[in-house]
Amino acid sequence: MPPRRETTAIGRPSHADEDRADTTLGKKIDADTWDSDLKKDGKVVGRLHRVVSADGKTLSVHNTGMQLSGATGDETLVFDQR
């Protein structure tokens, strides 16, 4: 089963079912932008910056810190709507 992460409220931590992070704290920057801190045992282990394009067809996600693979570093993912 894939990891499950859910942010349920702006500005309030939610819990994640995953070994690398146990809490996600999301903040809405504007209508198209979200920033999230990923925490494990109260310590920030990663950050996410998500932006939806103005036309709504592209989602860019920049991960800093802990990656899904367990490695640390930076990665950028781009998703295009077809």
Wavefront OBJ file of the C-alpha trace (Angstrom):
o trace
v 0.000 0.000 0.000
v 1.452 3.445 -0.915
v 2.198 6.007 1.809
v -0.747 8.186 2.799
v -0.383 11.847 3.569
v -3.267 14.198 4.135
v -3.394 17.872 5.033
v -6.845 18.561 6.375
v -6.696 22.166 7.536
v -4.731 25.241 6.625
v -2.187 26.103 9.295
v -2.902 23.063 11.480
v -0.726 19.947 11.453
v -2.157 16.686 10.181
v -0.673 13.240 10.642
v 0.922 11.195 7.872
v 1.127 7.390 7.740
v 4.740 7.164 6.641
v 8.158 6.399 8.124
v 9.954 9.507 6.811
v 7.476 12.080 8.167
v 4.774 11.836 10.783
v 3.267 15.329 10.439
v 2.570 17.690 7.550
v 1.913 21.388 8.100
v 0.539 23.098 4.973
v 0.219 26.810 4.336
v -1.742 28.331 1.462
v 0.313 31.176 -0.023
v -2.224 32.200 -2.664
v -4.887 30.573 -4.858
v -2.268 28.567 -6.780
v 0.572 28.063 -4.282
v 1.043 25.879 -1.185
v 4.063 25.378 1.074
v 4.312 22.447 3.470
v 6.744 21.377 6.174
v 7.253 17.647 6.682
v 8.121 16.763 10.273
v 9.368 13.652 12.011
v 9.346 13.612 15.820
v 8.854 17.407 15.838
v 11.864 18.127 13.588
v 11.461 19.492 10.026
v 12.845 16.837 7.661
v 11.574 18.258 4.380
v 9.696 21.034 2.639
v 7.307 21.051 -0.323
v 6.484 23.989 -2.585
v 3.531 23.340 -4.929
v 2.375 25.681 -7.670
v -0.486 25.269 -10.142
v -0.026 27.173 -13.414
v -2.332 30.074 -14.286
v -4.154 27.923 -16.887
v -4.591 25.117 -14.323
v -2.917 22.530 -16.553
v 0.458 22.115 -14.803
v 1.398 21.305 -11.218
v 5.029 21.885 -10.198
v 6.265 20.394 -6.937
v 9.681 21.210 -5.468
v 10.808 18.916 -2.641
v 13.667 19.877 -0.340
v 15.075 17.569 2.318
v 13.800 14.019 2.714
v 12.636 12.413 -0.551
v 10.203 9.510 -0.981
v 13.179 7.250 -1.710
v 14.580 8.033 1.750
v 17.509 10.014 0.311
v 17.992 13.691 1.083
v 18.356 16.451 -1.493
v 16.242 18.497 -3.854
v 13.918 17.362 -6.614
v 11.371 19.064 -8.839
v 8.387 17.208 -10.299
v 6.174 18.625 -13.053
v 2.754 17.173 -13.813
v 0.905 18.157 -16.995
v -2.812 17.626 -17.515
v -3.575 15.789 -20.740
l 1 2 3 4 5 6 7 8 9 10 11 12 13 14 15 16 17 18 19 20 21 22 23 24 25 26 27 28 29 30 31 32 33 34 35 36 37 38 39 40 41 42 43 44 45 46 47 48 49 50 51 52 53 54 55 56 57 58 59 60 61 62 63 64 65 66 67 68 69 70 71 72 73 74 75 76 77 78 79 80 81 82
